[in-house]
Amino acid sequence: MPYTAAHWGSYRIDRETGTLLPVEGDPQPSRIGKGWASASRDRDSRVMKPAIRKGWLEGDGGAGRSGDRYVEVSWDEALRHCAGELTRVRETYGNGAIFGGSYGWSSAGRFHHAQSQMRRFLNLAGGFVGARETYSHAAAEVLFPHIMGLSNRAFQDEVTAMPSVSGACEIMLAFGGISPRTAQVASSGTSRHEVAPWLKNLANGKTRLISVSPRRGDLEKAEWWAIRPGTDTALILALCQEIIATGRANEDFLKRCTSGYDTFRDYLAGKTDGTAKSAEWAADICDIPADTIRETALELTEKRSLISMTWSMQRGDHGEQPIWAGLALAAIIGQIGLPGGGYAFGYGCTTPVGRPTRLIPWPSLPQGINPVSDFIPVARIADMLLNPGSEYPYNGGTRSYPDIRLVWWTGGNPFHHHQDLYRLEKAWQRPETVIVNEHSWTATARRADIVLPATTPLERDDIMMNRRDPALIYMSALDEPMGEALDDHDIFARLAERMGFGEAFTKGKSSAEWLEHLWERAGKVAEAHGFALPDFETFKAEGRFDIPDEEEVRIALSAFAADPEGSPLATESGRITLFNEKIAAMGLADCPGHPTWMPPVEWLGAAEDGMLQLISGQPDTRLHSQNDRGSESLSDKVHGREAAYLHPETARANGLAEGDIICLSNQRGACLAGLRFDDGLRPDCVFLPTGAWYDPQIVDGVLLEVHGNPNALTIDKGCSGLSQGNIAHTCLVRVEKWDRPLPALSIDRPPIA
């Protein structure tokens, strides 16, 4: 039977109707999948032929990288220009002047993974400057090795399994909730969605669920603490202090399994700054009653308790602090390593976190070795382009930004996931050449000099092999490639051949032969794990293979907690660091040596009258900006704009009604959105999902994003000098009714000369 897969689920292909049907056994198929095929087939937005920006051909130096016309050319001419530019920059400036940008969400396929294909090609071409960490959880990726001795990836692998939580947890304090929107997706694909059934079991069982979030919908059927956004660290510190002050801290666990407790305890008591982090202190900051904080602190020590943190917690100013404080709270309670207790990071942020499945390291496309060692933190691209040669702190060192002359972007859309897009627009004009592989005219493609049309995942065969999923899926093509689109592999193979290293790139294999080669390698991995895979043709015909004896229940840090001497952590002390000497020695004002409350650069506690906190989470109709041209996303818009949500009382106080077009603005920019009501939202907040295709226009002499992209408003600043992660969730805006003519959208194919 033909199947295919995406980051939002696996599907059976109905050849007669040309439609996708969710696979059997998926308890809650994703809404996103309903708009996948229609987005892929949207001819108005697809890149049909190779295209070159007219201004670039005329030598405008990048000034016209927005709103320019394009000239469609043959593949031969497009690749000739690409090879020429790559060679020119290498010979003139060196490979350190090339930036290779990509993000791993373009396809769930193991072979047609745009990032791997691009890196393999650029490595063979002499190397490139790359990016480290992710927009999803950069602060955790840098912090966790210091305080837990584990990478974020390694900790996700051992987050306590959901069945263990259901069976033992009596109280879960879920900071940021556990959102059904993000639980739809999984990097590298998924065959089922089990988070919603798990949460239902928790809600119907003995677990007291507490969602600490400005939105009630971030964890349904839970007790809702409508915290003031950006103040979670203060709340957690107060819980810690109340437990310690009442003599309920687990001194045995703290002595055996942590270091730096005395220093952290003194800070909580106010011995270092004169302010005790009491329930009353936190109540004024967080807008949570002091009695609620005290009572919950007591209950956390009396029952099996789990401190759950979402990835969104650390996407804010000082983003390391809440997740570090959460770990400290779990340590003070002393239940780390116990079934249903301890500390978790990422439940519901993607489907597999906490999934009780064997972890199998399936093979992937070899990328080779990058001869260029230079890199930037992933969210600092605008800084890099605007400030070549300038220095910045990162993870205990001082680095300098490279001078980038050529940007090559494949399988990603920075004009979706980056912050302060007006600033990125200015930075984007700095390189001499921008080349983009893309299947659709996204905002990034519309700002490229050379656009190479790529296929969508529905137009090629591939294999879904996710190390955290219990099924392997042969991804059969649903449609023929549109226009002159080629697979990324074929694009780079042609270019590598032109540049003299074609054999090294392809190894003499076609895409089909690479798939068979990967399956052969997967067979050896399976044998090492005690089972056999079918031969490739059988797998291709059947379309799916389910791993036998797949279940494996893990409990986070259980081996360490049971025997910290025999199973030490790879930290400076071998234990969880509540005070970290290495971080303290960095002397960072924005990331001290222990969890610390520091007001964000923008927050409601210091806001001007009328300002609202912008919450820009994932929607349930698309993944990031993918499928924004699909049926589900389009049907959810208001007058063609992304829907923003306000509490009804806030809307009425501002003279607004449902269905109005509103303008959200601050000192960085402005955007339009359609208004809907949500009585499960703090009255001082506005929720605008991410992913509407960026569409800035000059309206009445002012630059205005007219489609509803919140990153026209967010701050482009590192969360600290430790990680330099993004702070998308630190943002204040004003909201008012838009009573002027509604600008037409301009997100289809750009003008072709």
Wavefront OBJ file of the C-alpha trace (Angstrom):
o trace
v 0.000 0.000 0.000
v 1.404 3.470 -0.791
v 2.144 5.647 2.218
v 3.831 8.941 2.855
v 4.865 10.861 5.956
v 5.382 14.367 7.249
v 6.376 16.090 10.448
v 2.687 16.172 11.322
v 1.839 12.506 10.676
v 1.814 9.510 8.349
v -0.740 8.932 5.614
v -2.140 6.332 3.255
v -2.285 7.474 -0.363
v -5.590 6.999 -2.156
v -4.485 6.815 -5.787
v -8.030 6.975 -7.167
v -8.865 10.297 -5.537
v -5.323 11.665 -5.147
v -5.931 12.287 -1.448
v -4.200 11.479 1.820
v -5.819 9.459 4.610
v -4.399 9.178 8.151
v -2.804 5.831 8.925
v -4.660 3.264 10.970
v -3.939 3.363 14.670
v -3.276 7.095 14.935
v -5.449 8.113 17.918
v -5.601 11.794 16.972
v -4.488 12.663 13.421
v -3.149 16.169 12.974
v -5.269 18.939 11.544
v -2.214 20.174 9.661
v -2.298 17.206 7.288
v -5.664 18.241 5.886
v -3.995 21.188 4.170
v -0.814 19.498 3.012
v -1.764 18.386 -0.506
v -3.555 21.634 -1.345
v -0.520 23.682 -0.287
v 1.785 21.532 -2.417
v -0.549 21.910 -5.419
v -0.978 25.687 -5.134
v 0.267 26.761 -8.557
v -0.037 30.451 -7.692
v 2.744 30.165 -5.128
v 4.960 27.448 -6.641
v 8.348 28.211 -8.197
v 7.849 26.792 -11.685
v 11.228 27.498 -13.299
v 14.689 28.685 -12.243
v 14.542 32.441 -11.789
v 17.073 35.230 -11.319
v 16.323 38.620 -9.814
v 16.441 41.327 -12.444
v 18.249 43.829 -10.214
v 20.977 41.317 -9.407
v 21.594 40.737 -13.101
v 21.896 44.507 -13.465
v 24.341 44.751 -10.543
v 22.241 46.507 -7.892
v 24.352 45.039 -5.063
v 21.369 43.611 -3.222
v 19.424 46.859 -2.848
v 16.392 45.449 -4.635
v 15.977 42.239 -2.630
v 12.324 42.979 -1.924
v 9.622 43.584 -4.484
v 11.879 43.062 -7.507
v 10.995 41.350 -10.778
v 12.472 37.989 -11.800
v 13.704 36.592 -15.076
v 12.990 32.914 -15.688
v 15.973 31.063 -17.135
v 17.006 27.532 -18.058
v 18.507 25.183 -15.495
v 21.794 25.384 -17.354
v 21.947 29.166 -17.058
v 20.856 29.184 -13.414
v 23.479 26.622 -12.424
v 26.126 28.455 -14.424
v 25.458 31.576 -12.334
v 25.444 29.559 -9.094
v 28.746 27.876 -9.890
v 30.251 31.175 -10.985
v 29.237 32.980 -7.798
v 30.371 30.170 -5.551
v 33.741 30.049 -7.308
v 34.138 33.841 -7.291
v 33.454 34.162 -3.570
v 35.687 31.210 -2.679
v 38.591 32.570 -4.699
v 38.155 36.191 -3.620
v 37.211 35.913 0.048
v 37.539 32.248 0.994
v 34.909 29.748 2.086
v 34.520 31.605 5.371
v 32.541 34.199 3.405
v 29.826 31.638 2.527
v 26.892 31.089 4.887
v 24.905 27.871 4.498
v 21.458 28.328 5.986
v 18.909 25.581 6.430
v 16.427 24.299 8.960
v 15.528 20.677 9.500
v 11.745 20.876 9.073
v 11.544 20.881 5.281
v 10.851 17.133 4.980
v 10.449 14.084 7.208
v 12.364 12.030 4.652
v 15.743 10.583 5.591
v 17.380 11.135 2.200
v 15.680 14.254 0.815
v 16.637 16.196 3.914
v 17.470 19.613 2.525
v 19.924 20.513 5.269
v 21.932 17.310 4.787
v 22.023 17.692 1.005
v 23.163 21.314 1.209
v 25.830 20.631 3.823
v 27.170 17.651 1.871
v 27.504 19.820 -1.228
v 29.050 22.856 0.509
v 31.478 20.704 2.483
v 32.753 19.219 -0.774
v 32.980 22.751 -2.183
v 35.423 23.755 0.541
v 33.143 24.449 3.489
v 30.910 27.191 4.838
v 29.929 29.114 7.939
v 27.040 27.335 9.626
v 24.723 27.847 12.578
v 24.548 26.067 15.923
v 21.539 25.235 18.082
v 17.907 25.804 17.097
v 15.253 28.474 17.369
v 13.206 25.914 19.326
v 15.464 25.507 22.355
v 18.843 27.225 21.956
v 19.043 28.321 25.599
v 18.554 24.740 26.795
v 21.042 23.381 24.281
v 23.801 25.558 25.732
v 22.713 25.467 29.385
v 21.943 21.791 29.971
v 25.511 20.501 29.472
v 26.624 22.906 32.219
v 23.951 22.087 34.785
v 23.035 18.462 33.951
v 25.998 17.237 31.932
v 23.620 16.223 29.151
v 22.884 17.736 25.775
v 19.295 18.750 25.213
v 19.003 15.880 22.724
v 20.273 13.381 25.279
v 17.921 14.680 27.966
v 14.956 14.492 25.589
v 15.860 10.862 24.963
v 15.404 10.026 28.640
v 12.519 12.317 29.641
v 10.237 10.231 31.847
v 7.891 8.096 29.755
v 4.271 9.200 29.639
v 2.864 5.899 31.001
v 5.104 6.241 34.057
v 3.728 9.719 34.670
v 0.135 8.505 34.316
v 0.687 5.703 36.768
v 2.531 7.547 39.522
v 2.331 11.347 39.291
v 0.034 13.002 41.830
v 0.718 16.645 40.981
v 2.151 18.051 37.766
v 3.139 21.691 37.657
v 3.241 22.366 33.914
v 4.979 25.647 33.092
v 3.772 26.749 29.669
v 1.140 24.000 29.687
v 1.296 21.041 27.311
v -0.140 22.361 24.084
v -2.221 20.234 21.708
v -1.060 22.502 18.864
v 2.629 21.636 19.120
v 1.884 18.029 20.054
v 0.844 17.493 16.426
v 4.420 17.515 15.146
v 7.689 15.607 15.359
v 11.044 16.301 13.786
v 11.801 13.479 11.301
v 8.139 12.457 11.165
v 5.692 10.482 13.268
v 3.336 7.544 12.758
v 0.942 8.414 15.578
v -0.120 11.128 18.004
v -0.452 9.912 21.598
v -0.074 13.089 23.679
v -3.785 13.968 23.746
v -4.892 10.498 24.942
v -2.154 10.598 27.578
v -3.330 13.975 28.851
v -6.898 12.701 28.951
v -5.781 9.785 31.117
v -3.927 12.183 33.414
v -6.941 14.462 33.743
v -9.245 11.528 34.485
v -6.810 9.935 36.939
v -5.299 10.902 40.263
v -2.986 13.610 38.935
v -3.632 17.224 39.861
v -2.754 19.074 36.670
v -1.759 22.714 37.028
v -1.119 24.730 33.879
v 1.009 27.811 34.490
v 0.382 29.820 31.346
v -1.273 33.026 30.160
v -3.574 30.825 27.994
v -5.994 28.275 29.386
v -5.959 26.297 26.141
v -2.283 25.408 26.593
v -3.384 22.514 28.808
v -7.078 21.706 28.725
v -8.871 20.090 31.675
v -6.225 21.450 34.021
v -6.294 23.926 36.877
v -5.250 27.220 35.291
v -2.769 29.630 36.822
v -2.924 32.660 34.535
v 0.609 33.871 35.199
v 1.916 37.199 33.966
v 4.081 36.283 30.940
v 7.831 36.242 31.464
v 7.664 35.876 35.254
v 7.853 32.083 35.653
v 11.340 32.295 37.166
v 10.075 34.435 40.050
v 7.246 31.986 40.760
v 9.604 28.997 40.756
v 12.089 30.745 43.035
v 9.297 31.501 45.497
v 8.218 27.859 45.510
v 11.825 26.910 46.247
v 12.105 29.449 49.066
v 8.808 28.438 50.685
v 9.859 24.774 50.712
v 13.237 25.614 52.250
v 11.827 28.105 54.778
v 9.343 25.528 56.091
v 12.057 22.913 56.487
v 10.706 20.654 53.767
v 13.670 20.607 51.372
v 14.988 17.111 50.671
v 18.388 17.613 52.260
v 19.502 14.062 51.522
v 18.935 14.415 47.772
v 20.496 17.871 47.726
v 23.629 16.589 49.478
v 24.004 13.474 47.324
v 22.960 14.804 43.922
v 23.580 18.556 43.712
v 26.339 21.091 44.110
v 26.107 24.781 44.961
v 22.962 24.452 47.064
v 24.232 26.661 49.895
v 24.924 29.569 47.539
v 21.545 29.224 45.864
v 19.783 28.944 49.244
v 21.407 32.175 50.420
v 20.175 33.958 47.315
v 16.630 32.676 47.882
v 16.701 33.850 51.481
v 17.836 37.322 50.410
v 21.266 37.125 52.037
v 23.012 38.221 48.834
v 20.639 40.942 47.592
v 18.454 41.820 50.586
v 15.264 40.396 49.056
v 13.819 37.099 50.213
v 12.138 35.280 47.327
v 8.968 34.707 49.334
v 5.464 33.968 48.143
v 4.491 37.604 48.783
v 7.456 38.819 46.722
v 6.537 36.589 43.785
v 2.810 37.333 43.992
v 3.364 40.968 43.031
v 5.555 39.976 40.090
v 3.626 36.977 38.766
v 0.026 37.903 39.578
v -0.418 34.584 41.400
v -1.823 34.765 44.995
v 0.749 34.257 47.743
v -1.474 31.726 49.510
v -1.675 29.660 46.322
v 2.119 29.640 46.069
v 2.587 28.615 49.716
v -0.070 25.892 49.627
v 1.291 24.411 46.412
v 4.862 24.452 47.728
v 3.658 22.341 50.650
v 1.749 19.938 48.386
v 4.724 19.451 46.075
v 6.688 17.986 48.980
v 3.858 15.742 50.162
v 2.957 14.080 46.863
v 4.728 12.539 43.895
v 5.454 15.707 41.936
v 6.672 16.503 38.455
v 7.958 19.889 37.280
v 7.259 20.122 33.534
v 8.718 22.898 31.380
v 7.865 23.664 27.763
v 10.411 24.783 25.218
v 8.643 28.152 25.090
v 9.879 28.907 28.630
v 13.411 29.542 27.390
v 12.467 31.551 24.285
v 12.462 34.786 26.247
v 14.838 37.334 27.703
v 17.075 35.528 30.249
v 15.635 32.307 28.868
v 18.075 30.062 30.730
v 16.653 31.104 34.103
v 13.188 29.479 34.192
v 14.401 26.083 33.000
v 17.337 26.157 35.423
v 15.035 27.251 38.255
v 12.623 24.441 37.375
v 15.418 21.896 37.691
v 16.416 23.441 41.029
v 12.825 23.154 42.292
v 12.687 19.495 41.303
v 15.987 18.912 43.131
v 14.776 20.657 46.293
v 11.659 18.478 46.259
v 14.016 15.519 45.837
v 11.986 13.330 43.488
v 14.250 13.348 40.440
v 14.712 9.807 39.164
v 11.408 8.505 40.576
v 8.484 7.262 38.426
v 6.084 10.136 37.806
v 8.295 12.652 39.598
v 11.217 14.974 38.980
v 11.839 17.232 35.994
v 10.726 17.193 32.366
v 11.449 19.447 29.424
v 9.357 19.341 26.274
v 6.169 17.335 26.902
v 3.847 18.168 24.006
v 6.380 20.441 22.312
v 6.705 17.633 19.812
v 4.917 14.289 19.795
v 7.802 11.945 20.759
v 8.959 13.633 23.991
v 8.139 11.079 26.677
v 7.188 8.403 24.155
v 8.019 4.935 25.594
v 9.734 3.657 22.470
v 13.110 2.077 21.855
v 15.602 4.590 20.479
v 17.251 3.283 17.322
v 19.991 5.291 15.556
v 18.906 4.896 11.935
v 21.387 5.906 9.238
v 21.266 9.199 7.367
v 22.964 10.799 4.394
v 26.672 11.366 5.173
v 27.422 15.095 5.159
v 31.200 14.886 5.269
v 33.424 17.237 7.248
v 33.185 21.013 7.034
v 36.692 22.460 6.502
v 35.435 25.799 7.885
v 35.209 25.812 11.688
v 33.456 29.174 12.009
v 29.803 29.325 13.060
v 27.186 31.577 14.634
v 24.427 30.875 17.163
v 21.386 30.176 15.009
v 19.368 33.266 15.968
v 22.133 35.777 15.337
v 22.020 35.905 11.531
v 20.943 39.557 11.267
v 23.672 40.556 13.722
v 26.193 38.660 11.589
v 25.142 40.305 8.330
v 24.909 43.802 9.822
v 28.078 43.701 11.938
v 30.884 41.735 10.268
v 33.945 41.582 12.471
v 32.183 42.703 15.659
v 32.608 40.668 18.830
v 29.956 38.978 20.957
v 29.949 36.660 23.998
v 28.870 33.053 23.619
v 29.107 30.149 26.061
v 32.111 31.465 27.944
v 34.050 32.763 24.962
v 34.256 35.840 22.789
v 33.585 35.344 19.104
v 33.508 37.657 16.093
v 31.041 37.649 13.227
v 32.346 36.613 9.799
v 32.051 38.827 6.733
v 29.485 36.944 4.638
v 29.379 37.631 0.897
v 27.197 34.716 -0.272
v 24.180 33.164 1.459
v 22.805 29.805 0.310
v 19.500 28.821 1.901
v 17.846 25.456 1.413
v 14.749 24.015 3.040
v 13.934 26.891 5.349
v 12.359 30.308 5.667
v 14.204 32.748 7.961
v 11.574 35.359 7.132
v 9.293 33.208 9.205
v 11.311 32.024 12.186
v 13.607 35.006 12.809
v 12.679 37.991 14.978
v 12.325 41.675 13.996
v 11.884 40.930 10.310
v 12.220 44.581 9.313
v 15.747 44.463 10.752
v 16.448 41.189 8.963
v 15.217 42.831 5.743
v 17.941 45.461 6.074
v 20.562 42.853 6.934
v 19.504 40.704 3.984
v 20.612 43.406 1.549
v 24.254 43.159 2.706
v 25.485 39.937 1.011
v 26.566 40.146 -2.607
v 24.522 37.092 -3.612
v 21.661 35.075 -2.088
v 20.750 31.693 -3.572
v 17.674 29.756 -2.435
v 16.397 26.247 -3.205
v 12.640 26.413 -2.654
v 9.415 24.892 -3.942
v 7.298 27.986 -3.230
v 7.650 31.729 -3.407
v 8.103 32.229 0.316
v 9.292 35.550 1.676
v 12.846 34.180 1.607
v 12.589 33.051 -2.014
v 11.189 36.476 -2.952
v 14.335 38.013 -1.460
v 16.826 35.755 -3.251
v 18.947 36.602 -6.271
v 18.818 33.095 -7.720
v 15.837 30.828 -7.009
v 16.116 27.123 -7.821
v 12.747 25.302 -7.928
v 12.692 22.261 -5.640
v 10.149 19.484 -5.324
v 7.855 19.129 -2.334
v 7.914 15.921 -0.239
v 4.720 14.838 -2.030
v 6.583 14.800 -5.364
v 9.337 12.286 -4.575
v 10.030 8.969 -2.894
v 11.818 8.842 0.454
v 11.952 6.965 3.760
v 10.780 8.155 7.170
v 13.168 6.776 9.799
v 12.745 8.595 13.095
v 14.849 7.234 15.944
v 11.995 8.083 18.327
v 9.170 6.517 16.292
v 8.072 2.854 16.287
v 7.417 2.671 12.529
v 9.369 3.058 9.295
v 7.443 4.507 6.362
v 8.252 4.302 2.659
v 7.209 7.716 1.386
v 5.748 7.235 -2.088
v 5.253 10.252 -4.321
v 1.663 11.464 -4.586
v 2.129 13.883 -7.513
v 4.530 14.515 -10.373
v 6.985 17.408 -9.860
v 5.392 20.740 -10.706
v 6.925 22.817 -13.470
v 10.668 22.243 -13.754
v 11.194 21.429 -10.067
v 14.045 19.073 -9.150
v 14.905 17.296 -5.919
v 17.547 19.084 -3.841
v 19.829 16.097 -4.435
v 19.502 16.440 -8.199
v 20.087 20.190 -8.009
v 23.298 19.776 -6.055
v 24.379 16.761 -8.127
v 24.158 18.808 -11.326
v 26.003 21.682 -9.726
v 28.684 19.406 -8.243
v 29.236 17.875 -11.678
v 29.659 21.345 -13.154
v 32.180 22.240 -10.435
v 34.219 19.070 -10.789
v 33.209 16.960 -7.801
v 30.071 15.262 -9.057
v 31.305 11.733 -8.334
v 32.268 12.653 -4.789
v 28.781 14.060 -4.182
v 26.671 11.287 -5.710
v 29.051 8.332 -5.206
v 27.678 7.201 -8.554
v 24.192 6.659 -7.099
v 20.837 7.974 -8.222
v 18.252 9.057 -5.639
v 16.565 5.655 -5.913
v 19.873 3.889 -5.374
v 20.622 6.068 -2.346
v 17.301 5.022 -0.799
v 18.157 1.368 -1.270
v 21.639 1.995 0.169
v 20.171 3.660 3.271
v 17.780 0.726 3.712
v 20.690 -1.720 3.552
v 22.485 0.260 6.255
v 19.276 0.365 8.288
v 19.122 -3.416 8.096
v 22.471 -3.688 9.853
v 21.268 -1.317 12.570
v 18.131 -3.416 13.037
v 20.183 -6.606 13.347
v 22.254 -4.979 16.081
v 18.993 -4.316 17.939
v 17.707 -7.862 17.606
v 15.291 -7.821 14.677
v 15.342 -8.006 10.887
v 14.000 -5.646 8.263
v 12.307 -6.910 5.075
v 14.166 -6.556 1.799
v 13.881 -3.192 0.116
v 11.364 -4.161 -2.567
v 9.070 -5.752 0.021
v 9.271 -2.662 2.213
v 8.601 -0.418 -0.760
v 5.544 -2.485 -1.755
v 4.129 -2.748 1.783
v 4.963 0.851 2.639
v 5.355 0.372 6.379
v 7.367 -1.618 8.892
v 6.503 -1.655 12.603
v 9.377 -2.267 14.991
v 8.799 -5.349 17.152
v 8.928 -5.086 20.945
v 9.062 -1.342 20.552
v 8.196 -0.262 24.103
v 10.916 0.982 26.437
v 9.945 2.977 29.515
v 12.537 5.484 30.709
v 12.675 7.640 33.850
v 14.775 10.780 33.604
v 18.061 10.716 35.553
v 17.052 7.528 37.391
v 20.491 5.877 37.229
v 22.175 9.047 38.480
v 19.685 9.609 41.309
v 20.036 6.008 42.470
v 23.847 6.099 42.448
v 25.376 9.551 41.852
v 28.865 8.245 42.580
v 28.583 5.281 40.217
v 26.689 7.198 37.491
v 27.969 10.772 37.750
v 26.833 13.538 35.448
v 29.298 15.218 33.084
v 29.147 18.521 34.977
v 31.905 20.351 36.845
v 30.929 18.508 40.049
v 29.472 15.313 38.623
v 26.131 16.418 40.042
v 23.269 18.784 39.187
v 24.685 22.291 39.617
v 22.415 24.714 41.463
v 25.349 27.118 41.507
v 27.667 26.657 38.541
v 31.175 27.955 39.038
v 32.040 27.947 35.347
v 29.007 30.049 34.414
v 29.661 32.382 37.355
v 33.254 32.858 36.183
v 31.979 34.102 32.821
v 30.860 37.284 34.596
v 27.660 37.615 32.573
v 25.255 40.175 33.999
v 22.396 38.517 32.109
v 23.203 34.936 33.217
v 24.649 34.641 36.745
v 25.934 31.441 38.329
v 22.580 30.273 39.720
v 18.900 30.687 38.782
v 18.066 34.362 39.232
v 15.060 36.614 38.715
v 15.802 39.415 36.261
v 12.962 41.410 34.699
v 12.792 40.943 30.914
v 13.751 43.827 28.676
v 10.015 44.232 27.996
v 7.349 43.013 30.399
v 3.960 43.981 31.722
v 5.315 44.871 35.157
v 6.966 47.944 33.653
v 4.711 48.542 30.645
v 3.087 51.771 29.568
v -0.688 51.945 29.814
v -2.435 50.087 27.031
v 0.470 47.792 26.162
v -0.282 44.085 25.832
v 2.015 41.064 25.968
v 2.297 39.415 22.569
v 2.171 35.627 22.667
v 3.268 34.125 19.355
v 2.901 30.367 19.580
v 2.448 27.701 16.936
v -0.960 27.483 15.215
v -2.831 24.218 14.742
v -3.277 24.696 10.982
v 0.337 24.519 9.772
v 3.893 23.832 10.914
v 5.816 27.084 11.185
v 5.082 28.716 7.800
v 4.640 25.400 5.962
v 1.199 24.881 4.448
v 0.137 28.499 4.968
v -1.197 28.255 1.414
v -3.078 25.059 2.281
v -6.809 24.702 2.773
v -6.715 24.439 6.586
v -4.641 27.559 7.091
v -6.584 29.609 4.534
v -9.948 28.627 6.009
v -8.822 29.783 9.461
v -7.969 33.339 8.446
v -10.110 36.452 8.945
v -10.503 38.516 5.775
v -7.405 36.718 4.523
v -5.320 37.728 7.575
v -4.023 35.604 10.417
v -6.394 35.571 13.380
v -5.276 37.307 16.580
v -7.018 36.561 19.877
v -8.030 38.957 22.646
v -10.012 38.506 25.830
v -13.573 39.800 25.155
v -13.284 42.378 27.938
v -10.060 43.757 26.472
v -11.604 43.930 23.019
v -14.731 45.728 24.217
v -12.673 48.195 26.267
v -10.894 49.113 23.044
v -14.052 49.316 20.944
v -13.316 46.112 19.049
v -15.645 43.386 17.814
v -14.974 39.889 16.528
v -14.143 39.965 12.829
v -12.553 43.415 12.996
v -9.165 43.975 11.416
v -6.742 45.178 14.060
v -3.275 46.694 13.925
v -0.641 45.478 16.364
v 2.311 47.836 16.715
v 5.363 48.806 18.737
v 8.609 50.672 18.170
v 9.900 47.908 15.882
v 6.986 47.612 13.470
v 3.318 46.951 12.869
v 1.123 44.255 11.378
v -2.537 43.609 10.624
v -4.594 40.666 11.856
v -8.214 39.582 12.090
v -9.784 39.550 15.550
v -11.246 36.600 17.431
v -12.193 36.346 21.107
v -10.726 33.983 23.699
v -12.002 34.177 27.285
v -9.229 31.757 28.267
v -6.556 34.405 27.692
v -5.200 36.906 30.180
v -6.831 40.304 29.503
v -3.404 41.944 29.183
v -2.269 39.585 26.406
v -2.845 39.102 22.704
v -2.188 35.788 20.964
v -1.055 35.859 17.326
v 0.196 32.543 15.911
v 3.410 32.398 13.939
v 3.758 31.437 10.288
v 1.659 33.787 8.172
v 3.774 34.479 5.089
v 5.573 37.771 5.630
v 4.029 40.531 3.496
v 5.385 44.020 4.282
v 3.987 46.939 2.291
v 4.169 50.720 2.360
v 0.694 51.864 3.431
v 0.061 55.607 3.735
v 3.823 56.140 3.797
v 4.442 53.660 6.635
v 5.899 50.151 6.464
v 3.194 47.689 7.512
v 3.094 43.883 7.513
v -0.409 43.215 6.191
v -0.809 39.438 6.625
v -0.395 38.873 10.379
v 3.230 37.848 10.929
v 4.146 38.473 14.610
v 7.871 38.564 13.871
v 7.348 42.012 12.416
v 7.056 42.985 16.103
v 9.381 40.717 18.094
v 12.840 41.560 19.446
v 16.023 40.417 17.724
v 18.254 40.067 20.769
v 20.052 37.157 22.365
v 18.451 35.897 25.583
v 21.862 36.112 27.273
v 25.577 36.121 26.606
v 25.603 32.418 27.456
v 23.399 30.974 24.701
v 22.409 33.911 22.450
v 19.064 32.159 21.890
v 16.062 34.047 20.559
v 13.567 35.921 22.755
v 10.454 35.676 20.592
v 8.161 35.590 23.651
v 9.430 38.860 25.125
v 7.393 41.472 23.279
v 4.904 44.232 24.109
v 2.482 45.718 21.575
v -0.412 48.130 21.233
v -3.651 47.053 19.556
v -6.123 49.293 17.757
v -8.832 48.956 15.154
v -7.826 49.261 11.512
v -10.446 51.548 9.976
v -8.751 52.281 6.657
v -9.043 50.350 3.379
v -7.623 46.845 3.696
v -4.424 46.398 1.648
v -4.446 43.548 -0.844
v -2.091 40.669 -0.094
v 0.985 40.205 -2.284
v 2.207 36.723 -1.381
v 1.732 34.971 -4.731
v 4.402 34.569 -7.382
v 6.442 37.786 -7.846
v 6.404 39.613 -11.165
v 8.241 37.742 -13.911
v 10.026 40.031 -16.382
l 1 2 3 4 5 6 7 8 9 10 11 12 13 14 15 16 17 18 19 20 21 22 23 24 25 26 27 28 29 30 31 32 33 34 35 36 37 38 39 40 41 42 43 44 45 46 47 48 49 50 51 52 53 54 55 56 57 58 59 60 61 62 63 64 65 66 67 68 69 70 71 72 73 74 75 76 77 78 79 80 81 82 83 84 85 86 87 88 89 90 91 92 93 94 95 96 97 98 99 100 101 102 103 104 105 106 107 108 109 110 111 112 113 114 115 116 117 118 119 120 121 122 123 124 125 126 127 128 129 130 131 132 133 134 135 136 137 138 139 140 141 142 143 144 145 146 147 148 149 150 151 152 153 154 155 156 157 158 159 160 161 162 163 164 165 166 167 168 169 170 171 172 173 174 175 176 177 178 179 180 181 182 183 184 185 186 187 188 189 190 191 192 193 194 195 196 197 198 199 200 201 202 203 204 205 206 207 208 209 210 211 212 213 214 215 216 217 218 219 220 221 222 223 224 225 226 227 228 229 230 231 232 233 234 235 236 237 238 239 240 241 242 243 244 245 246 247 248 249 250 251 252 253 254 255 256 257 258 259 260 261 262 263 264 265 266 267 268 269 270 271 272 273 274 275 276 277 278 279 280 281 282 283 284 285 286 287 288 289 290 291 292 293 294 295 296 297 298 299 300 301 302 303 304 305 306 307 308 309 310 311 312 313 314 315 316 317 318 319 320 321 322 323 324 325 326 327 328 329 330 331 332 333 334 335 336 337 338 339 340 341 342 343 344 345 346 347 348 349 350 351 352 353 354 355 356 357 358 359 360 361 362 363 364 365 366 367 368 369 370 371 372 373 374 375 376 377 378 379 380 381 382 383 384 385 386 387 388 389 390 391 392 393 394 395 396 397 398 399 400 401 402 403 404 405 406 407 408 409 410 411 412 413 414 415 416 417 418 419 420 421 422 423 424 425 426 427 428 429 430 431 432 433 434 435 436 437 438 439 440 441 442 443 444 445 446 447 448 449 450 451 452 453 454 455 456 457 458 459 460 461 462 463 464 465 466 467 468 469 470 471 472 473 474 475 476 477 478 479 480 481 482 483 484 485 486 487 488 489 490 491 492 493 494 495 496 497 498 499 500 501 502 503 504 505 506 507 508 509 510 511 512 513 514 515 516 517 518 519 520 521 522 523 524 525 526 527 528 529 530 531 532 533 534 535 536 537 538 539 540 541 542 543 544 545 546 547 548 549 550 551 552 553 554 555 556 557 558 559 560 561 562 563 564 565 566 567 568 569 570 571 572 573 574 575 576 577 578 579 580 581 582 583 584 585 586 587 588 589 590 591 592 593 594 595 596 597 598 599 600 601 602 603 604 605 606 607 608 609 610 611 612 613 614 615 616 617 618 619 620 621 622 623 624 625 626 627 628 629 630 631 632 633 634 635 636 637 638 639 640 641 642 643 644 645 646 647 648 649 650 651 652 653 654 655 656 657 658 659 660 661 662 663 664 665 666 667 668 669 670 671 672 673 674 675 676 677 678 679 680 681 682 683 684 685 686 687 688 689 690 691 692 693 694 695 696 697 698 699 700 701 702 703 704 705 706 707 708 709 710 711 712 713 714 715 716 717 718 719 720 721 722 723 724 725 726 727 728 729 730 731 732 733 734 735 736 737 738 739 740 741 742 743 744 745 746 747 748 749 750 751 752 753
